[in-house]
Amino acid sequence: MFKDSNGVSLNAGDSVQVIKDLKLKGSSSTIKRGTIVKNIKLGDREGEIEGRVDKQGVVVLKTCFLKKV
């Protein structure tokens, strides 16, 4: 079961908000706090989701840095 930082369960297709500035591995860019990630996909690993972020493309994010919108 996938849960956000507040313990709310996440489902495929939900929208989430980033609660902390996150640096992207292998890139010099940063995902800013407050960024909305729409239409998420649940990853293979527990606690990781995939989502499309503007200008970065598809990224894998840990659910502990997200909250459901």
BAKERO-592250 format. One record per residue: x, y, z of N, C-alpha, C, O, CB in turn; residue number from 1. Coordinates in nm, 4 decimals, padded with zeros to 6 digits. Atoms other than C-alpha are relative to their C-alpha. Glycine has a CB too. Example, Ala and Ser with C-alpha at 12.3 -4.5 7.8 and 13.67 -1.06 7.14 Angstrom:
2
00.0890|-00.1190|00.0000|01.2300|-00.4500|00.7800|00.0900|00.1200|00.0000|00.1936|00.1181|00.0665|-00.0992|00.0027|00.1246|1
-00.0820|-00.1190|-00.0060|01.3670|-00.1060|00.7140|-00.0770|00.1090|00.0730|-00.0261|00.2198|00.0899|00.0414|00.0462|-00.1415|2
This chain:
69
00.0844|-00.1189|00.0000|00.0000|00.0000|00.0000|00.0885|00.1247|00.0000|00.1856|00.1336|00.0751|-00.0958|00.0001|00.1226|1
-00.0771|-00.1220|00.0133|00.1306|00.3409|-00.0975|-00.0656|00.1105|00.0817|-00.1855|00.1349|00.0686|00.0127|00.0413|-00.1480|2
00.0518|-00.1085|-00.0839|00.0918|00.6269|00.1526|00.0892|00.1221|-00.0128|00.2107|00.1103|-00.0285|-00.0100|-00.0442|00.1478|3
-00.0774|-00.1236|00.0068|00.1963|00.9915|00.1401|00.0586|00.0338|00.1369|00.0505|-00.0475|00.2291|-00.0877|00.1161|-00.0510|4
-00.0662|-00.0391|-00.1249|00.3789|01.1812|00.4161|-00.0976|00.0135|00.1163|-00.0562|00.0062|00.2320|00.0737|00.1310|-00.0194|5
00.1011|-00.0132|-00.1048|00.0514|01.2274|00.6088|-00.0715|-00.1312|00.0299|-00.1594|-00.1348|00.1161|-00.1012|00.1046|-00.0394|6
00.0635|00.1293|-00.0227|-00.0479|00.8594|00.5921|-00.1246|-00.0238|-00.0830|-00.1946|-00.1228|-00.0613|-00.0344|-00.0134|00.1429|7
00.1155|00.0164|00.0882|-00.3177|00.9074|00.3261|00.0390|-00.0936|-00.1135|00.1456|-00.0778|-00.1730|-00.0495|00.1379|-00.0555|8
-00.0342|00.0963|00.1043|-00.3300|00.6199|00.0776|-00.0062|00.0651|-00.1384|-00.0912|00.1500|-00.1654|-00.0947|-00.1213|00.0061|9
-00.0095|-00.0521|00.1360|-00.2348|00.6953|-00.2831|-00.0446|-00.1068|-00.0986|-00.0191|-00.2256|-00.0790|00.1442|00.0467|-00.0315|10
00.0445|00.0892|00.1061|-00.3907|00.5428|-00.5940|00.0521|00.0520|-00.1331|00.0864|00.1696|-00.1453|-00.1547|-00.0122|-00.0019|11
-00.0416|-00.0412|00.1336|-00.2912|00.5485|-00.9604|-00.0957|00.1059|-00.0516|-00.2172|00.0917|-00.0376|00.0054|-00.1209|-00.0966|12
00.0809|-00.1078|00.0546|-00.4147|00.8681|-01.1261|-00.0197|00.1172|00.0945|-00.0752|00.2194|00.0541|-00.1321|-00.0530|-00.0393|13
00.0123|-00.1099|-00.0967|-00.4027|01.0833|-00.8103|00.0962|00.1133|-00.0352|00.1881|00.0965|-00.1154|00.0274|-00.0504|00.1437|14
-00.0920|-00.1132|00.0092|-00.2379|01.4245|-00.7933|00.0639|00.0202|00.1363|-00.0026|00.0087|00.2393|-00.0733|00.1299|-00.0476|15
-00.0726|-00.0208|-00.1247|00.0282|01.4958|-00.5321|00.0802|00.1289|-00.0088|00.1066|00.1798|-00.1177|00.0925|-00.1199|00.0309|16
-00.0784|-00.1229|-00.0082|00.2254|01.7998|-00.4162|00.1308|-00.0315|00.0717|00.1320|-00.1058|00.1698|-00.0790|00.1133|00.0739|17
-00.1318|00.0193|-00.0604|00.5983|01.8059|-00.3333|00.0097|00.0899|00.1233|-00.0237|00.2082|00.1162|00.1150|00.0317|-00.1025|18
-00.0044|-00.0767|-00.1247|00.6584|01.9171|00.0287|00.1397|00.0515|00.0336|00.1577|00.1195|00.1347|-00.0507|-00.0849|00.1137|19
-00.1386|-00.0400|-00.0265|01.0365|01.9768|00.0044|00.0718|00.0144|-00.1332|00.0439|-00.0612|-00.2262|00.0731|-00.1036|00.0921|20
-00.0809|-00.0114|00.1219|01.2814|02.0982|-00.2622|00.0803|-00.1278|-00.0184|00.1479|-00.1729|00.0741|00.0944|00.1239|00.0063|21
-00.0684|00.1261|00.0273|01.4230|01.7857|-00.4276|00.0969|00.0174|-00.1163|00.0592|00.0662|-00.2229|-00.1017|-00.1119|-00.0308|22
-00.0974|-00.0007|00.1077|01.7421|01.7639|-00.6306|-00.0156|-00.1285|-00.0796|-00.0375|-00.2353|-00.0225|00.1448|00.0149|00.0548|23
00.0118|00.1174|00.0853|01.7261|01.5285|-00.9280|00.1364|-00.0626|-00.0204|00.2339|00.0065|-00.0500|-00.0634|00.0364|-00.1351|24
-00.1257|00.0715|00.0223|01.9944|01.2624|-00.9547|00.0374|00.0076|-00.1474|-00.0485|-00.0057|-00.2345|-00.0111|-00.1478|00.0459|25
-00.0476|-00.0035|00.1375|02.2052|01.2944|-01.2667|-00.0348|00.1273|-00.0742|-00.0201|00.1336|-00.1962|-00.0548|-00.1152|-00.0740|26
00.0384|-00.1259|00.0618|02.0865|01.6486|-01.3317|00.0285|00.1136|00.0971|00.0387|00.0921|00.2179|-00.1494|-00.0013|-00.0413|27
-00.0242|-00.1144|-00.0871|02.1519|01.9966|-01.2006|-00.1298|00.0693|00.0390|-00.1276|00.1710|00.1083|00.0931|00.0990|-00.0681|28
00.1276|-00.0647|-00.0302|01.7796|02.0753|-01.1762|-00.0591|-00.0441|00.1337|-00.0192|-00.1445|00.1927|-00.0988|-00.0283|-00.1103|29
00.0661|00.0223|-00.1279|01.5588|02.0874|-00.8704|-00.1509|00.0075|-00.0198|-00.2002|00.0914|-00.0952|00.0470|00.1032|00.1058|30
00.1457|-00.0089|-00.0030|01.1893|02.0159|-00.8191|-00.0345|00.0833|00.1232|-00.0028|00.0447|00.2357|-00.0689|-00.1440|00.0041|31
00.0288|-00.0937|-00.1084|01.0620|02.3056|-00.6089|-00.1167|-00.0470|00.0860|-00.2057|-00.1186|00.0401|-00.0299|00.1380|-00.0567|32
00.1080|00.0273|-00.0938|00.8404|02.2736|-00.3031|-00.1299|00.0600|-00.0530|-00.1305|00.1730|-00.1018|00.0332|00.0564|00.1403|33
00.1282|-00.0479|00.0479|00.4730|02.3071|-00.3949|-00.0341|-00.0433|-00.1407|-00.1453|-00.0182|-00.1873|-00.0030|00.1462|00.0071|34
00.0247|00.0471|00.1356|00.5077|02.1517|-00.7412|-00.1059|-00.1099|00.0021|-00.0997|-00.2009|00.0847|00.1306|-00.0514|-00.0650|35
00.1060|00.1002|00.0100|00.1995|01.9501|-00.8393|00.0402|-00.1034|-00.1046|00.0797|-00.0688|-00.2159|-00.1369|00.0660|-00.0364|36
-00.0245|00.1114|00.0923|00.2535|01.6087|-00.9991|-00.1355|-00.0667|-00.0217|-00.1947|-00.1200|00.0721|00.1088|-00.1031|00.0567|37
00.1322|00.0527|00.0310|-00.0634|01.4924|-01.1764|00.0096|-00.1394|-00.0597|00.1111|-00.1775|-00.1180|-00.0734|00.0931|-00.0956|38
00.0156|00.1313|00.0630|-00.1770|01.1471|-01.2832|00.1175|-00.0927|00.0300|00.1855|-00.1387|-00.0618|-00.0155|00.0160|-00.1505|39
-00.1134|00.0826|-00.0392|00.0780|00.9444|-01.0859|-00.0245|-00.1466|-00.0338|-00.1384|-00.1908|-00.0484|00.0279|00.0156|00.1493|40
00.0042|00.1455|00.0178|00.1592|00.5783|-01.1495|00.0727|-00.0615|00.1179|00.1770|-00.0113|00.1597|00.0646|-00.0448|-00.1372|41
-00.0641|00.0674|-00.1117|00.2424|00.3418|-00.8663|00.1167|-00.0825|-00.0524|00.1020|-00.1567|-00.1495|-00.1010|-00.0891|00.0768|42
-00.1203|00.0693|00.0435|00.5957|00.2029|-00.8979|00.0026|-00.1454|00.0443|-00.0879|-00.1926|00.1130|00.1216|00.0710|00.0522|43
-00.0168|00.1400|-00.0378|00.7199|-00.1523|-00.8562|00.0382|-00.0132|00.1466|-00.0008|-00.1093|00.2130|00.1057|-00.0664|-00.0876|44
-00.0434|00.0032|-00.1401|00.8766|-00.0736|-00.5196|-00.0989|00.0725|00.0894|-00.1615|00.1703|00.0486|00.1388|00.0623|00.0148|45
00.0835|-00.0666|-00.1005|00.6811|00.0168|-00.2085|00.0597|00.1372|00.0319|00.1799|00.1474|00.0562|-00.0118|-00.0869|00.1298|46
-00.0467|-00.1325|-00.0363|00.7068|00.3905|-00.1401|00.0571|00.0821|-00.1132|00.1153|00.1877|-00.0887|00.1005|-00.0119|00.1035|47
-00.0482|-00.0767|00.1153|00.7971|00.5035|-00.4933|-00.1099|00.0104|-00.1040|-00.1768|-00.0884|-00.1346|00.1263|-00.0650|-00.0612|48
00.0986|-00.0220|00.1054|00.5698|00.6556|-00.7573|00.0688|00.0644|-00.1200|00.1767|00.1224|-00.1078|-00.1173|00.0888|00.0509|49
-00.0491|-00.0647|00.1209|00.6235|00.7735|-01.1137|-00.0977|00.1104|-00.0372|-00.2191|00.0940|-00.0248|00.0170|-00.1024|-00.1171|50
00.0860|-00.1095|00.0418|00.4933|01.1054|-01.2382|00.0732|00.0926|-00.0942|00.1962|00.0958|-00.0969|-00.0508|00.0773|00.1203|51
-00.0578|-00.0941|00.0955|00.5481|01.3675|-01.5053|00.0075|00.1376|00.0652|-00.0917|00.1899|00.1160|-00.0836|00.0052|-00.1319|52
-00.0235|-00.1333|-00.0550|00.6993|01.6957|-01.3878|00.0354|00.0910|-00.1170|00.1135|00.0532|-00.2043|00.1143|-00.0008|00.1095|53
-00.0265|-00.0948|00.1086|00.7031|02.0023|-01.6149|00.1496|00.0220|-00.0179|00.2217|00.0427|00.0797|-00.0699|00.1338|00.0273|54
-00.1387|-00.0256|00.0404|01.0378|02.0454|-01.7967|00.0979|-00.1089|00.0430|00.2123|-00.1070|-00.0024|00.0450|00.1311|00.0563|55
-00.0890|00.1075|-00.0417|01.1854|01.7341|-01.6266|-00.0386|-00.1333|-00.0645|00.0454|-00.2227|-00.0747|-00.0014|-00.0131|00.1518|56
00.0481|00.1259|00.0559|00.9759|01.4602|-01.7896|-00.0483|-00.0919|00.1115|-00.0937|-00.0454|00.2161|00.1106|-00.0689|-00.0822|57
00.0470|00.0977|-00.0983|00.8905|01.1394|-01.6028|00.1098|-00.0241|00.1034|00.2244|-00.0519|00.0682|-00.0410|-00.1337|-00.0692|58
-00.0947|00.0212|-00.1093|01.0587|01.1052|-01.2622|-00.0607|-00.0964|00.1012|-00.1827|-00.1092|00.1116|00.0378|00.1345|00.0680|59
00.0426|00.0882|-00.1092|01.0429|00.8531|-00.9772|00.0208|00.0771|00.1298|00.1296|00.1285|00.1557|00.0804|-00.1371|00.0003|60
-00.0044|-00.0756|-00.1255|00.9631|01.0136|-00.6404|-00.0360|-00.0888|00.1174|-00.1196|-00.1783|00.1056|-00.0947|00.1204|-00.0059|61
00.0348|00.0712|-00.1231|00.9556|00.8789|-00.2869|-00.1233|00.0638|00.0615|-00.1358|00.1862|00.0652|00.1182|00.0011|00.1008|62
00.1266|-00.0500|-00.0526|00.6149|00.9090|-00.1245|00.0168|00.0780|00.1306|-00.0732|00.1530|00.1681|-00.0950|-00.1152|00.0218|63
-00.0202|-00.0736|-00.1257|00.7639|01.0451|00.2014|00.0198|00.1501|-00.0244|00.0144|00.2283|00.0705|00.1212|-00.0567|00.0753|64
-00.0163|-00.1420|00.0332|00.8227|01.3791|00.0188|-00.1220|00.0563|-00.0714|-00.1144|00.1638|-00.1308|00.1236|00.0199|-00.0865|65
00.1200|-00.0405|00.0726|00.4680|01.4049|-00.1203|-00.1208|00.0049|00.0913|-00.1260|-00.0643|00.1930|-00.0264|-00.0946|-00.1156|66
00.1297|00.0033|-00.0671|00.1194|01.4893|00.0009|-00.1100|00.0033|-00.1064|-00.0968|00.0694|-00.2094|-00.0149|00.1198|00.1004|67
00.1096|00.0105|00.0956|-00.2070|01.4104|-00.1744|-00.0750|00.1323|-00.0067|-00.0967|00.1976|00.0954|-00.0958|-00.1150|00.0383|68
00.0735|-00.1249|00.0199|-00.3949|01.7064|-00.3216|-00.1469|-00.0319|-00.0173|-00.2280|00.0588|-00.0355|00.0539|00.0786|-00.1225|69
